[in-house]
């Protein structure tokens, strides 16, 4: 009788170690198969003394019934485990990104934007963004461009709500918004889409712009020039000469048009820059006697045209054959 109890414990231990239906089948054959251990016990009944046969047969039948119950429970447990495993193997994660197909190259404008931002961030500039729908105050007046100023005609844009709300014509409003909320020093770069009513080989009604701003104690044109020289070298891949020509912008004084020299091709204008106008500093609550700064702005779309030899800016947004004209330069 002790052997029967021990056999039941061995069966329980064997079932606990089963992790697959195949292993369970092997355990069932070992205990309940034609030559199984419990089946063999049934065959021993005839060899026992008559008086021991009833009690022994009863215990063997109870053992067999317990074994079948235990194996059934193990089968349910392992079947559930196997089903869950198969579900996990076949499961589809709808949030997992699909296979990427190389259908082309990075768009020239986005490529240049990324390169410019990486260069400026490495110099210490912080990337900030602002709304594309702006008020007249932030787009013009805070930037020293009142209603009567003729410079507004050069940035004629799209008004969407009377004469107070418009699509921004440059990203300079972001600089004003940041300066209103922060005390100097401020060192930011603001990328984004801007809008003007232009459309020809060198102008689009929607284009990209990147503007930088640095305000601190004793900031000078020398700081501006070094920054622009370094930026030009980072963008075009070699040490570049730049030329700063006097110009006019209402929000900077003095102001400059900045050209870059290309061997065999000459000078190419790439951006405008200057020292932040004292009136702009006053508008954001900075004392121009204590603080000074420089600002610059460039269009990455035009930089892409220069860098990749694209003759018409409209090719950057057209479809079909013009896409080939753009991507063949990359």
C-alpha positions as CSV (number, residue, x, y, z in Angstrom):
1,X,0.0,0.0,0.0
2,X,2.9,2.3,0.7
3,X,4.1,1.7,-2.8
4,X,0.7,2.9,-4.2
5,X,0.9,6.2,-2.2
6,X,4.5,6.7,-3.4
7,X,3.5,6.1,-7.0
8,X,0.8,8.7,-6.7
9,X,3.3,11.3,-5.4
10,X,5.7,10.4,-8.3
11,X,2.9,10.9,-10.7
12,X,2.1,14.4,-9.2
13,X,5.8,15.4,-9.4
14,X,6.0,14.2,-13.0
15,X,2.9,16.1,-14.0
16,X,4.2,19.3,-12.4
17,X,7.3,19.1,-14.5
18,X,5.3,18.7,-17.8
19,X,5.5,21.8,-20.0
20,X,4.1,20.4,-23.2
21,X,1.4,18.0,-24.4
22,X,4.1,15.7,-25.7
23,X,5.7,15.4,-22.2
24,X,2.2,14.8,-20.8
25,X,1.6,12.0,-23.2
26,X,4.8,10.4,-22.2
27,X,3.8,10.5,-18.5
28,X,0.4,9.1,-19.3
29,X,2.0,6.1,-21.2
30,X,4.4,5.6,-18.3
31,X,1.7,5.3,-15.7
32,X,-1.5,4.3,-17.6
33,X,-0.3,2.8,-20.8
34,X,-0.6,-1.0,-21.7
35,X,2.7,-1.5,-19.9
36,X,2.3,1.4,-17.5
37,X,3.1,1.1,-13.9
38,X,-0.5,1.4,-12.7
39,X,-1.7,-1.0,-15.4
40,X,0.9,-3.5,-14.3
41,X,-0.5,-3.3,-10.7
42,X,-3.9,-4.5,-12.0
43,X,-2.2,-7.5,-13.5
44,X,-0.7,-8.4,-10.1
45,X,-4.1,-8.9,-8.4
46,X,-4.5,-12.5,-9.6
47,X,-1.2,-13.4,-7.9
48,X,-2.2,-12.1,-4.5
49,X,-3.8,-14.3,-1.8
50,X,-7.6,-14.2,-2.1
51,X,-8.2,-12.3,1.1
52,X,-5.9,-9.4,-0.1
53,X,-7.3,-9.1,-3.6
54,X,-10.5,-6.9,-2.8
55,X,-8.6,-4.3,-0.8
56,X,-5.7,-4.2,-3.1
57,X,-7.9,-4.0,-6.2
58,X,-9.9,-1.2,-4.6
59,X,-6.8,0.8,-3.9
60,X,-5.4,0.3,-7.4
61,X,-8.8,1.4,-8.9
62,X,-8.7,4.5,-6.7
63,X,-5.1,5.1,-7.7
64,X,-6.1,4.8,-11.4
65,X,-9.0,7.2,-10.9
66,X,-6.8,9.7,-9.1
67,X,-4.2,9.4,-11.8
68,X,-6.8,10.0,-14.6
69,X,-8.1,13.1,-12.7
70,X,-4.6,14.5,-12.2
71,X,-3.7,13.9,-15.9
72,X,-6.9,15.5,-17.0
73,X,-6.2,18.6,-14.9
74,X,-2.6,18.7,-16.2
75,X,-4.0,18.4,-19.8
76,X,-6.3,21.4,-19.3
77,X,-3.4,23.5,-17.8
78,X,-0.9,22.6,-20.5
79,X,-3.5,23.0,-23.3
80,X,-4.3,26.5,-22.0
81,X,-0.6,27.3,-21.8
82,X,0.0,26.0,-25.3
83,X,-2.9,28.0,-26.7
84,X,-1.7,31.2,-25.1
85,X,1.9,30.6,-26.4
86,X,0.6,30.1,-29.9
87,X,-1.4,33.3,-29.6
88,X,1.7,35.2,-28.5
89,X,3.7,33.8,-31.4
90,X,1.0,34.8,-33.9
91,X,0.0,38.0,-32.2
92,X,0.2,41.2,-34.2
93,X,1.1,44.5,-32.5
94,X,-0.9,47.2,-34.4
95,X,1.4,49.8,-32.9
96,X,4.6,48.2,-34.2
97,X,6.0,50.0,-37.3
98,X,5.8,48.2,-40.5
99,X,8.7,47.4,-42.8
100,X,10.4,50.5,-44.2
101,X,10.8,50.7,-47.9
102,X,13.5,52.8,-49.5
103,X,11.4,54.8,-52.0
104,X,13.7,57.7,-52.3
105,X,15.9,60.1,-50.5
106,X,15.3,62.7,-47.8
107,X,13.8,65.9,-49.2
108,X,16.5,68.5,-49.8
109,X,14.7,71.2,-47.7
110,X,14.3,68.9,-44.7
111,X,17.8,67.7,-45.1
112,X,19.2,71.2,-45.0
113,X,16.9,72.2,-42.1
114,X,18.3,69.2,-40.1
115,X,21.9,70.1,-40.9
116,X,21.4,73.8,-39.9
117,X,19.7,73.0,-36.7
118,X,22.3,70.4,-35.7
119,X,25.1,72.9,-36.4
120,X,23.4,75.7,-34.3
121,X,22.5,73.4,-31.5
122,X,26.1,72.3,-31.3
123,X,27.0,76.0,-30.9
124,X,24.6,76.3,-27.9
125,X,21.4,77.5,-29.5
126,X,18.1,76.1,-28.2
127,X,15.4,75.2,-30.8
128,X,12.0,76.8,-30.1
129,X,8.9,77.0,-32.2
130,X,5.8,79.2,-32.3
131,X,2.4,79.6,-33.9
132,X,2.1,79.9,-37.7
133,X,-1.1,82.0,-37.2
134,X,0.0,85.3,-35.7
135,X,-1.2,88.7,-34.6
136,X,-0.2,91.8,-36.4
137,X,1.5,92.9,-33.2
138,X,4.0,90.0,-33.0
139,X,4.5,89.8,-36.8
140,X,5.1,93.5,-37.3
141,X,4.7,96.0,-34.6
142,X,6.8,94.4,-31.9
143,X,9.5,94.0,-34.5
144,X,9.7,97.8,-35.1
145,X,7.5,97.7,-38.2
146,X,4.5,99.9,-37.5
147,X,1.5,100.1,-39.9
148,X,2.9,103.0,-41.9
149,X,6.3,101.4,-42.4
150,X,7.1,100.6,-46.1
151,X,8.9,97.4,-45.1
152,X,5.4,95.8,-44.6
153,X,4.9,95.9,-48.4
154,X,7.9,93.5,-48.7
155,X,6.2,91.0,-46.5
156,X,2.7,91.1,-47.8
157,X,1.1,88.0,-46.4
158,X,-2.3,86.3,-45.9
159,X,-4.8,87.9,-43.5
160,X,-7.3,85.4,-42.2
161,X,-9.4,87.4,-39.8
162,X,-9.8,91.1,-40.6
163,X,-6.6,93.0,-40.3
164,X,-5.4,91.6,-37.0
165,X,-4.8,87.9,-37.6
166,X,-2.5,86.6,-40.4
167,X,-0.2,83.8,-41.4
168,X,3.2,84.8,-40.2
169,X,5.6,86.2,-42.8
170,X,8.7,85.2,-40.9
171,X,9.6,83.3,-37.7
172,X,10.8,86.4,-35.9
173,X,7.6,86.6,-33.8
174,X,8.9,83.5,-32.0
175,X,11.9,85.6,-30.8
176,X,9.6,88.3,-29.4
177,X,7.5,85.7,-27.6
178,X,10.5,84.1,-26.0
179,X,12.1,87.4,-24.9
180,X,8.9,88.5,-23.3
181,X,9.0,85.4,-21.1
182,X,12.7,85.1,-20.4
183,X,15.5,87.2,-19.0
184,X,18.8,87.4,-20.9
185,X,21.0,85.6,-21.9
186,X,18.8,84.2,-24.7
187,X,20.2,82.0,-27.4
188,X,17.6,80.4,-29.6
189,X,16.9,79.3,-33.1
190,X,13.3,79.2,-34.5
191,X,12.5,77.0,-37.5
192,X,9.2,76.8,-39.3
193,X,6.9,77.5,-42.2
194,X,6.2,81.1,-43.2
195,X,3.9,82.6,-45.8
196,X,4.1,85.5,-48.3
197,X,2.2,86.3,-51.5
198,X,5.0,85.4,-53.9
199,X,5.3,82.8,-56.5
200,X,8.1,82.6,-59.1
201,X,11.4,80.7,-59.8
202,X,12.9,81.9,-56.5
203,X,9.8,82.5,-54.3
204,X,7.0,80.3,-52.9
205,X,3.8,81.4,-51.0
206,X,4.8,78.9,-48.3
207,X,8.4,78.3,-47.5
208,X,10.7,77.4,-44.6
209,X,12.7,79.8,-42.5
210,X,15.2,79.5,-39.7
211,X,16.1,82.4,-37.5
212,X,18.7,82.7,-34.8
213,X,18.8,85.1,-31.9
214,X,21.5,85.8,-29.2
215,X,21.1,88.4,-26.5
216,X,23.6,88.9,-23.7
217,X,26.0,91.5,-22.3
218,X,28.4,93.0,-24.8
219,X,27.3,91.1,-27.9
220,X,28.9,92.6,-31.0
221,X,29.1,92.2,-34.8
222,X,32.2,90.2,-34.2
223,X,30.1,87.5,-32.5
224,X,27.6,87.6,-35.3
225,X,30.3,87.2,-38.0
226,X,32.0,84.3,-36.3
227,X,28.7,82.5,-35.9
228,X,27.8,83.0,-39.6
229,X,31.2,81.9,-40.8
230,X,31.0,78.7,-38.7
231,X,27.4,78.1,-39.8
232,X,28.4,78.5,-43.5
233,X,31.3,76.1,-43.1
234,X,29.1,73.5,-41.3
235,X,26.4,73.7,-44.0
236,X,28.6,73.6,-47.1
237,X,31.3,71.2,-45.8
238,X,34.4,73.3,-45.9
239,X,35.8,76.5,-44.4
240,X,33.9,79.2,-46.2
241,X,34.5,82.9,-46.7
242,X,31.5,85.2,-46.1
243,X,30.8,88.8,-47.1
244,X,28.6,91.1,-45.1
245,X,27.0,93.9,-47.1
246,X,25.1,96.8,-45.5
247,X,21.4,96.4,-45.8
248,X,18.2,97.4,-44.1
249,X,15.8,95.5,-41.8
250,X,13.4,97.3,-39.5
251,X,14.2,95.0,-36.6
252,X,18.1,95.2,-36.8
253,X,20.6,98.0,-36.7
254,X,23.1,97.8,-38.4
255,X,21.7,95.2,-40.9
256,X,23.6,93.0,-43.4
257,X,23.0,90.8,-46.4
258,X,25.4,87.9,-46.1
259,X,27.0,86.1,-49.1
260,X,29.1,83.0,-49.2
261,X,32.0,82.5,-51.6
262,X,32.0,79.4,-53.8
263,X,35.2,78.6,-55.8
264,X,34.5,79.0,-59.5
265,X,31.0,80.3,-59.0
266,X,31.4,83.5,-57.0
267,X,29.3,85.0,-54.2
268,X,25.9,83.7,-53.3
269,X,23.5,85.5,-50.9
270,X,22.2,83.1,-48.3
271,X,20.8,85.1,-45.4
272,X,20.1,88.4,-43.7
273,X,21.4,89.4,-40.3
274,X,22.1,92.3,-38.0
275,X,22.2,93.6,-34.4
276,X,18.9,93.6,-32.7
277,X,17.3,97.0,-32.9
278,X,17.1,98.9,-29.6
279,X,13.3,99.4,-30.2
280,X,12.8,95.7,-30.3
281,X,14.7,95.2,-27.0
282,X,12.5,97.9,-25.5
283,X,9.3,96.3,-26.7
284,X,10.2,93.1,-24.8
285,X,11.3,94.9,-21.7
286,X,15.1,94.7,-22.2
287,X,17.2,97.7,-21.4
288,X,19.2,98.4,-24.6
289,X,21.9,100.1,-22.5
290,X,22.5,96.9,-20.7
291,X,21.8,94.2,-23.3
292,X,22.7,93.8,-26.9
293,X,22.2,91.0,-29.4
294,X,22.3,89.7,-32.9
295,X,19.7,88.0,-35.1
296,X,19.9,86.3,-38.5
297,X,17.5,84.5,-40.8
298,X,17.9,82.2,-43.7
299,X,15.7,80.2,-46.0
300,X,16.7,76.5,-46.1
301,X,14.9,76.1,-49.3
302,X,17.2,78.5,-51.1
303,X,20.2,77.0,-49.3
304,X,19.1,73.6,-50.7
305,X,18.9,75.2,-54.2
306,X,22.5,76.4,-53.9
307,X,23.9,73.3,-52.3
308,X,22.2,70.8,-54.7
309,X,22.1,72.9,-57.9
310,X,18.3,73.2,-58.1
311,X,17.4,76.0,-60.6
312,X,13.8,76.6,-59.7
313,X,12.5,76.7,-56.1
314,X,9.1,75.4,-57.3
315,X,10.7,72.1,-58.1
316,X,10.8,71.5,-54.3
317,X,7.0,71.3,-54.1
318,X,6.0,70.0,-57.5
319,X,5.2,66.4,-58.2
320,X,6.2,63.8,-60.9
321,X,9.1,64.8,-63.2
322,X,10.2,67.7,-61.0
323,X,10.9,65.3,-58.1
324,X,13.4,63.5,-60.3
325,X,15.0,66.9,-61.1
326,X,15.4,67.5,-57.3
327,X,16.4,64.0,-56.1
328,X,19.0,63.4,-58.9
329,X,21.2,66.1,-57.2
330,X,21.3,64.1,-53.9
